[in-house]
Each structure stands twice: as C-alpha cells, then as structure tokens.
C-alpha cells in the first residue's frame, strides 16, 4: 500500500462502519497501516464512506500542497 511505501495519506471523507455507527476516520485524518488493516478486516456490509471495490477517498498530494 501507499502507506507502507512511506507516503503520507489523508482521508477525504468520513468513514463509518454500520453497525455500530461510530466514525473511524474523519476528513483530513492521517491514515495509518493499522486503520487500513482494520478496514480490510471488517465483516460489515455497510461502511459509509468506504467502497470495497474502489477503496478510500483520499486527498491528492498536489491538492494538499496548494494549501
């Protein structure tokens, strides 16, 4: 993954598994390898803000450099 390559990646969306319905990622939050591992291990069918086929929405480096 990009995180394992040493890249800094930030979430671009709120990610909430349901149930229980508590967010595990907020927009702008730094992604860690443990967070990605947790998302991949979820057995929930409904995870708002995360698509199992397309992955997470993240900020592009050039967009972050703009600010």
N, C-alpha and C positions, 0 to 999 in steps of 0.2 A: 504494500500500500504506500501511498504518498507519505503518510506519517512515518512509516518505517524507514523511508528514504531520508528522513530528517526535515521534511518540509513542514512549515507551519501552516495549518489549515484551520479556518474558522467557519463555523456553521452559519448558514444564511437563513435558517428557518427554525422555528420552534418544533421540537421533536417530542411527541408524547405517545408512549405505548398505552393502549386501552384494552383491557383494564391494566393498571389501576387508574390511569388518567393523570399521572403526575409527570410534568416535563422532565426529560433527562438532558435536553440541550436547548439552549436559548440562542437567538440570533446574536452573532458576534462571539460566541463562546469558543474557546480553543478546543479543538478535537484532540483526544489522546488515543493511543492504541487500545487502552482498556475500554474506552467508550465505544470504539468501533467493534471490538470483540463482543461487548455486551449486546450491541445492536444485531450483530450477526447470529448471536445465540438465542435471541428472543423467539419464543414459540407462539407469539401473539399474531393473529392475522391482521389486526388493525393497529398500525403505528402511524399516527398523524405526523406528517412532515418527512416521512421516510418511505421510499419506494424500493421494494426488494429487488426489482429489475434494474432500476436506474441509479439507485444509491441515494446519497445525501445531496442536498443543495448546499454548496459552499461558495464563499466569496472567492473570486479570482484574484490572484496576486496583483495584477495591474489595477484592479478596482480599489484594492486596499492602498496601493501606493499613491493613488490620486488624493487620498485624504491624509 
